[in-house]
Amino acid sequence: GSVWMRYVDDDGHVQFDRSPFPDLAALLSSMESVYAARRHSSWRRLRIDLPRELLGTRLEQVPESDSLEQSPVGYALLGAPSGGRWPRGVFALKVAPARWISRSIRLDRSWADECFQDAINELRAEFASGDQLEADVTVDAVRQRLSTATMRWSAKGPWELRALVVRIWEQPSVSELLGRLERVLSARAPDVRRSLALSASEADIVGLETDISRPIPPDLRALWRFADGQSPGCGPLYWGHNLMSVRDARRAITTMRELAATQFGDAYWDRAFVPFLDRGNGDHVCVDVAGAYGPEGCVVDFDHTFPERRSILFDSVTEWLECFVDGLETGLYVAELDGVFPRGFLATGSLEEIRRHEDVRTHGRYPWERHLRLRLGA
């Protein structure tokens, strides 16, 4: 009745190995610990920005170790057979002055179709999951892996090695993001900025925590200490949603609990939800303080028409702020007469992709005007 788990990738490397467990409950407990560690992994704070030129520079040979040591942080190398759609390649990225990541990757497209984008997006997904990635401490290990791959796979077709530099940074702190939010709103949406109320009182925040019998996440507390809601008449802060005050959130919680108790049943509203954005029609964006639907402190969409749909929008209020502030600074979000909305929203329809921080800066640079021209036939 024991349980044993092991995962080996296509190159024969053991990526996941757990000793036999006495029963399934022990396995699930171990997996819970692994996922808890992933939530706090430093990899999840790492960000990569795609460059405009995705093909990179072609290299005639693997750079020497001295050259790799002198390369800037963000220097990326990708080697793969060219001239066909071979599925394997090697990707290496310098993530810190003395730290590299090197890994085998699958390539679904030829060089002409921008393999660097596939490799970086694959790595982004692993960063977001908090996986414990293999990090080669020395440049010699990176060089050895690239050299071995060159000899191993050159028989499959002409081997090609390319290099480019990407920008790498860490997720900003919530205090830095709130400072940037104040500056960008003052510059680009001054009416919305003026509508934001003063800081919430500690007594109101403690009262809310008493109502839900739990502390609220530090980033939500910081948001309400920055602004305790907004006054009506100047347009919603975020995509048709007004920032709620702490007292408004408490009133909404009371109302939703009464509706659940008297009309719709307990499943209508989760008692660990704390609304902080209000659409004005019964829909809210909430923080799941218990982590019932995702990571503890995740941002969840509540649609009163379909209350069973608990879509996770962001892993935290900090991540929501990061996407929103980046979008404001890059022009993805703009101030309209009725509030702040994604640029080109009416032309492009649903913009699910702007909920990923790594895409906000990428998409904020170029696509919306292009989509508008396509829709208008220009």
ZIMOTA-V694631 format. One record per backbone hydrogen bond with DSSP energy under -1.0 kcal/mol. CO is the residue of the C=O (numbers start at 1). NH is the residue of the N-H. If there is no record, write none. Layout:
# ZIMOTA-V694631
co & nh
CO & NH
CO & NH
This chain:
# ZIMOTA-V694631
co & nh
3 & 21
5 & 18
7 & 15
7 & 16
9 & 12
13 & 9
16 & 7
18 & 5
21 & 3
23 & 27
24 & 28
25 & 29
26 & 30
27 & 31
28 & 32
29 & 33
30 & 34
31 & 35
32 & 36
33 & 37
34 & 38
35 & 39
38 & 41
41 & 44
42 & 45
43 & 46
45 & 171
47 & 169
57 & 163
64 & 68
65 & 69
66 & 70
72 & 75
74 & 166
75 & 94
76 & 164
77 & 92
78 & 162
79 & 90
80 & 160
87 & 107
89 & 105
90 & 79
91 & 103
92 & 77
93 & 101
94 & 74
96 & 99
99 & 95
99 & 96
100 & 136
101 & 93
103 & 91
105 & 89
110 & 113
111 & 114
115 & 119
116 & 120
117 & 121
118 & 122
119 & 123
120 & 124
121 & 125
122 & 126
123 & 127
124 & 128
125 & 129
126 & 131
131 & 133
136 & 100
138 & 142
139 & 143
140 & 144
141 & 145
142 & 146
143 & 147
144 & 148
145 & 149
146 & 150
147 & 151
148 & 152
149 & 153
150 & 154
153 & 156
154 & 157
158 & 82
160 & 80
161 & 59
162 & 78
163 & 57
164 & 76
167 & 49
169 & 47
173 & 177
174 & 178
175 & 179
176 & 180
177 & 181
178 & 182
179 & 183
180 & 184
181 & 185
182 & 186
183 & 187
184 & 188
185 & 189
189 & 193
190 & 194
191 & 195
193 & 196
195 & 231
198 & 228
201 & 205
202 & 206
203 & 207
204 & 208
205 & 209
206 & 210
207 & 211
208 & 212
209 & 214
217 & 221
218 & 222
219 & 223
220 & 224
221 & 225
222 & 226
223 & 227
224 & 200
227 & 229
229 & 197
236 & 340
238 & 241
241 & 238
242 & 278
243 & 230
245 & 249
246 & 250
247 & 251
248 & 252
249 & 253
250 & 254
251 & 255
252 & 256
253 & 257
254 & 258
255 & 259
256 & 260
257 & 261
258 & 262
259 & 263
259 & 264
260 & 265
265 & 268
270 & 273
272 & 289
274 & 287
276 & 244
277 & 285
278 & 242
283 & 279
284 & 302
285 & 276
285 & 277
286 & 300
287 & 274
287 & 289
288 & 297
295 & 298
298 & 288
299 & 313
299 & 314
300 & 286
302 & 284
306 & 309
311 & 301
314 & 299
316 & 320
317 & 321
318 & 322
319 & 323
320 & 324
321 & 325
322 & 326
323 & 327
324 & 328
325 & 329
326 & 330
327 & 332
327 & 333
332 & 343
334 & 341
336 & 339
339 & 336
340 & 239
341 & 334
342 & 345
344 & 348
345 & 349
351 & 354
352 & 355
353 & 356
356 & 359
356 & 360
359 & 363
360 & 364
367 & 371
368 & 372
369 & 373
370 & 374
371 & 375
372 & 376
373 & 378
